[in-house]
Amino acid sequence: MKTHIESINTVSKKVTVTFEEDMCKDVRLTVLKKAQKDAALPGFRKGKVPLELLEQRYSEALLQEFRQELVVKALEHLKQSDKMDVVAVVKSDFSDKDKGQELHLEVELAPEIALPDYKSFQLDKEDFEVSEAELNDFIERLQKQQASYEVVEREAQSKD
């Protein structure tokens, strides 16, 4: 697998990934075997459909699955070898190259943020004084907000 990376801007990159024929065959076989496990066609037991028949009948769906698997492998390769933190794939296009595949991706990367020296910051602490009158006024307002009036047909009792 070969990669070529072009920078569009600080967070956008254009990536071209070339997959060799051997890798494409391996991925295609993996996708076919995965599909074979769940395939049930008339005349065959579930999971026993021949790979060639699956490829004939479901070539479009398998091609999409094959390409998706190649995209996943390319993103893993970019993360491991090129140390790229891919956040989103904006666009992806495939083209056949000799007997392999070529994938053209436009990706968005997580921006690198340089933190300032936050350990040296000093904050001034303000002292607040709350008077007894302010505290009592606040408590009265809370009591009025939370008060409920219920009419009862009896004499008043304690804690009413």
C-alpha positions in Angstrom: 0.0 0.0 0.0 1.5 3.3 -1.1 0.2 6.7 -0.1 0.7 10.2 -1.5 -0.6 13.1 0.5 -1.2 16.7 -0.7 -2.1 19.5 1.6 -5.2 21.6 0.7 -5.1 23.7 3.9 -4.2 23.1 7.5 -6.9 20.6 8.2 -7.8 19.3 4.7 -5.7 16.8 2.8 -5.9 15.0 -0.5 -4.7 11.5 -0.2 -4.0 9.0 -2.9 -3.7 5.3 -1.8 -2.6 2.6 -4.2 -3.5 -1.0 -3.3 -1.4 -3.7 -4.9 -3.1 -6.7 -6.6 -2.4 -9.1 -3.8 -4.0 -6.9 -1.2 -7.1 -6.4 -3.4 -7.4 -10.2 -3.9 -7.2 -10.8 -0.1 -9.8 -8.1 0.6 -12.1 -9.4 -2.1 -11.8 -12.9 -0.8 -12.5 -11.7 2.8 -15.7 -9.8 1.6 -16.9 -12.9 -0.4 -16.4 -15.2 2.6 -18.2 -12.8 4.9 -21.1 -12.7 2.5 -21.0 -16.5 2.0 -21.7 -17.0 5.7 -25.1 -15.3 5.5 -26.0 -16.2 1.9 -29.0 -18.5 1.3 -29.8 -19.3 -2.4 -32.3 -21.9 -3.6 -30.5 -25.2 -4.1 -27.7 -24.5 -1.5 -27.6 -24.7 2.3 -27.1 -21.5 4.2 -23.4 -20.6 4.1 -22.6 -23.2 1.4 -23.2 -21.0 -1.7 -20.2 -21.1 -4.1 -18.1 -17.9 -4.1 -18.3 -17.7 -7.9 -22.1 -17.8 -7.9 -22.2 -15.1 -5.1 -19.9 -12.9 -7.2 -22.1 -13.3 -10.3 -25.4 -12.6 -8.5 -24.4 -9.8 -6.1 -21.5 -8.2 -7.9 -22.7 -4.6 -7.3 -23.3 -5.0 -3.6 -20.1 -6.9 -3.1 -18.2 -4.2 -5.0 -19.5 -1.6 -2.7 -18.6 -3.7 0.3 -15.1 -4.3 -1.2 -14.5 -0.6 -1.7 -15.8 0.2 1.8 -13.3 -2.3 3.2 -10.5 -0.7 1.2 -11.4 2.7 2.6 -11.3 1.3 6.2 -7.8 -0.2 5.5 -6.6 3.0 4.0 -7.8 5.0 7.0 -6.1 2.6 9.4 -2.9 2.9 7.4 -3.1 6.7 7.5 -3.6 6.6 11.3 -0.8 4.2 12.0 2.0 5.0 9.5 1.4 8.6 8.7 0.1 9.6 12.1 -2.9 11.4 10.7 -5.9 11.9 12.9 -8.7 11.7 10.3 -12.0 13.1 11.6 -14.1 12.9 8.4 -13.9 11.6 4.8 -15.3 14.4 2.6 -15.0 12.6 -0.7 -13.8 9.2 -2.0 -13.3 8.0 -5.5 -11.9 4.7 -6.9 -10.0 4.0 -10.1 -8.6 0.8 -11.5 -4.8 0.8 -11.8 -3.2 -2.1 -13.6 -4.5 -5.0 -11.5 -4.9 -3.1 -8.3 -7.0 -0.2 -7.1 -6.3 3.4 -6.5 -8.3 5.3 -3.9 -8.5 9.1 -3.9 -9.7 10.6 -0.6 -10.3 14.1 0.6 -10.1 14.0 4.4 -10.5 16.4 7.3 -8.0 16.2 10.1 -8.3 17.1 13.7 -6.6 20.5 14.0 -3.5 20.7 16.2 -4.0 23.1 19.0 -1.1 24.6 20.9 -2.0 25.2 24.5 -0.5 28.3 26.2 1.4 27.9 29.4 -1.7 27.6 31.6 0.2 26.6 34.7 1.6 30.1 35.1 -1.8 31.9 35.0 -2.7 33.7 38.1 -6.3 34.6 39.0 -7.3 37.2 41.5 -9.7 36.0 44.0 -12.4 38.4 45.1 -13.8 38.2 48.6 -17.5 38.5 48.9 -19.3 39.5 52.0 -23.0 38.6 52.4 -24.9 40.4 55.0 -27.5 38.8 57.3 -30.2 41.0 55.7 -29.3 39.9 52.2 -29.4 36.3 53.2 -32.8 36.6 55.0 -34.2 38.5 51.9 -33.1 35.7 49.6 -34.6 33.0 51.9 -37.9 34.9 52.0 -38.0 35.1 48.2 -37.3 31.4 47.9 -40.1 30.6 50.4 -42.6 32.8 48.4 -41.6 31.1 45.2 -42.0 27.6 46.6 -45.1 28.3 48.7 -48.3 26.5 48.0 -51.7 27.2 49.4 -54.1 24.3 50.0 -57.6 24.8 51.5 -58.5 22.2 54.1 -61.7 21.7 56.0 -60.3 21.3 59.5 -58.6 23.3 62.2 -55.0 24.5 61.7 -52.4 22.1 63.0 -48.8 22.5 63.8 -46.4 22.4 60.7 -49.3 23.5 58.4 
